[in-house]
Every structure is written in C-alpha cells, then in structure tokens.
C-alpha cells in the first residue's frame, strides 16, 4: 500500500496548484501542475512495471 500512498500524497499535494492555475490563472502554478503530472506519470509507470514483474514471477 506504500505505492498507493505515494500516488495519493502526490495528487493531494497538487490540489492547491490546480486551484491557482484553473481558478486564478496563475501561470507558475500551471508549471508546477505539469511537473507534478510528469512525476505522477513516472510513478504510475514504475508501479505498472512492478505489478507486471510480480505477476510474471508467480507463474
């Protein structure tokens, strides 16, 4: 569950920047959102690889 907590924490940490960008038009917040989403993408790919490796190891 550690990996799930990492995803949840990352998404929650971006909430303020999402609000600043979409509601107030803060461009710097948009840059932080983009960076955070890239981190999320990387983390998701790592988790996908771990899950696939674990599935294959059980066969």
Secondary structure, DSSP 8 states (H G I E B T S, - for coil): -HHHHHHHHHHHHHHHHHHHHHHH--HHHHHHHHHHHHHHHHHHHHHHHHHHHHHHHT-
